[in-house]
Structures are given as C-alpha cells and as structure tokens.
Amino acid sequence: MAARIALKRALPSTRSAFTHSPQQPPRFITRPFSASLPSLAPNPNPSTSASSSPSSSSTSSSSAPDYAIPDPTRPTHFGYETVTEGEKRERVAGVFTSVAESYDRMNDLMSFGWHRVWKDHFVASLNPGFSPLTPGPDPRGPQHILDIAGGTGDIAFRMLHTAHVVNANPAVRVTISDINRAMLTVGKQRSTTLPASQQASLSFVEANAENLSQTRPLHPYPSPIEPTTHDAHGNTEQAFFDPATSTASIPSASVDLYTVAFGIRNFSNIPAALREAYRVLKPGGVFACLEFSKADAHPVFNALYKEWSFRAIPLIGQLVAADRDSYQYLVESIERFPSQAEFRDMIVDAGFVVAGDGWEDLTGGVAAIHKGMKPRA
C-alpha cells in the first residue's frame, strides 16, 4: 500500500500503447463516439457520475442535449458555485490573470513542489521526438505538439528540450495555446531564455480549447504590428495579437500529440474540449492529460492532503499573493474534478482508445496521467 503512495513508474501497458517501442500488446477500452452525453452534465454529487458506467453513453436518447457543444447559458460549476458556462469562462480568466506571475509558486503550494517531478515524468512518458506516426525505421521525423492551457511554457519547454536535445530531433515543433493572454505573456517572456533553435520551433496562440477553429497568433515579442496599446485606465501595455489573423484555425488531423497539464479542470465544457482534441489529432495521435486527481484509495493520506488544501492553501494565497479567493477556487476545482475512472470514461466517450485502466496515479492519486489514442483510419 505504501509503495503506491510514492510516485509510480510509467505503466507498461500505457507506455507500450502510446510510445514508439511497444512491449506487450495492451488491453484496450473503446466504444463508439457519443456526442450526446447527459451523464456529463454538472453533477451535484460527482462521486456518483453516471459516466463511470460503460453503458451510460450508449443509452442516450436522441433528444438528449449535446453536452459536447459549448453553451454559454448552460449551468456548470465554478468551484462549489453553480454558474453558467459563459460566467465560468470569465471568472476562470480572472483567476489566471491574477495568478499568472505566480503560477509556478501556486503549483508549488498545491503540490508541495511535486508538480515539477510530475511534469518531468509526464514528458518522459510521452518521449517527444520519437513519434509512432513516423513511417520508416527511424521514428525521429517531424512532429507537431499542441500544448493546451500551456501559457507559461512549463510543459512545452520540457517537450522541446527532450525532443531537440535528448532525442536529437530538431523537427519537433510545439504550439502553446491558452485562453488567457496574461499567461501567454509570461510564457513568451520566459521563452526568450531558450536556445535559438527551440525558440524557432515554438509558437503561441490565444484560443479556447473548446473551439480551436478560432485562434489568435502571438507575434514575436514585442509585436511589430502594434507595439503598445492602452487599457481602460490609460495604462500602457504590450499588444501581441493581430486582429487580421484572429480567425486562424488549428486544422483537423494536424497534430501528433495533444497535451494539457493542470488545465482541463478549469474548462467550462470538458466534453467539448475533448471533442476538439479528437478533431485536431491525426489518426494514431495521442491525447495526454496531467491533472490533480483523487487519492481516495488512501484514506489517511487523503484526509491529510485535503486538510492542507482547504485550510492552508487559501490562507497562504492571502499571505503570499494577497488573493485568497483565487486559491480557494483552485482547491475547490480539484475537489469537483471527476475521479480517475470517470474522466477515463469521458475520454473514451469522446472517441479515444485507452490502454489498460486508462490512467496512471502519481503520489497516491494526488495527480494522474490520462492518455487516449485517436484510432487509425
């Protein structure tokens, strides 16, 4: 039991399915794509979500609402509050604008610093630079990685280092997408410390993960198009985006690897984001998510972790960042996020194939890695 609380090594079944060097044939879970998912509506009791039942998606009536289509008026949750999808999007934007400059410190507080180890493990398990979609004996071909909600660059920079330096594949490029301009600004500024070859393989776009058909590219810092603008209070700020290119799209079947780390629980409509992930991935491409999860299998450890989360983190947020409310929301958002099995079922309902149980627990389930593969044509 104690061994499971420690950071687990990559599961053989997961690695064999979604890396270039297969070992034993994995056990797969799959079922036909279902756009109508009534079991994924906001649930006042997340532990009893009907999506955990493999038969739930197949029993949807033809008149059921399509929960994989964003609706700004549809009820959802913001922490423990019930709000509309549109309101959640605005309030989440406010949270991350507030914490953008202290984002890594926030994750340190919420994970005791373990998020850095988890991210390293997440990237290593994906082995960027070696793509199972590359034909021929050498898998080090071109690879396009889309890092969603990756504004500050934590995952993308690790991906580029592993691909370019460790795996000697300079043909890997990464697109960082985030709905929050402040987070992208931090990431763009940090990227200036990367080697020139990695900077040239990196791009930033402002986009909503639930609708990647509309994006706004981030221009080289500062913007050559409009160096400065003024906010509502007359303060000067950098301008990064060209309105003339605000309708650019991430094309269907254009991405080899889709990653999202510590972001998907903040989305207003997770099924819609999963459907977009499925759309933009190539057949055989991989969806990979690292997110805070449930440590329910270890009651004592879980109780201590929740005590820390709900009592200490908001207080520290108040003392360190003068922002108790944002940290309170982030703690509540973890508690409201589906269990490992429930989220696995959401991934499968979006059309992906998963190997084994579909997830890997980290540090006893405080975080988990979920992976799914878009079936080959």
Buried (B, 14 or more C-beta within 10 A) or exposed (E): EEEBBEBBEBBEBBBBBBBBEEEEEBEBBEBEBBBBBBBBBBBEEBEEBBBBBEEBBEEBEEEBEBBBBBBEEBEBBBBEEEBBBBBBBEBBBBBBBBBBBBBBBBBBBBBEEBBBBBBEBBBBBBBBBBBBBBEEEEBBBEBBBBBBBBBBBBBBBBBBBBBBBBBEBBBBBBBBBBBBBBBBBBBBEBBEEBEEEBBEBBBBBBBBBBBBBBBBBBBEBEBEEBEEEEEEEEEEEBBBBBEEEEEBEBEBEBBBBBBBBBBBBBBBBBBBBBBBBBBBBBEBBBBBBBBBBBBEBBEEBBEEBBEBBBEEBBEBBBEEBEBBBBBBBBBBBBBBBBBBBBBBBBBBBBBBBBBBBBBBBBBBBBBBBBBBBBBEE
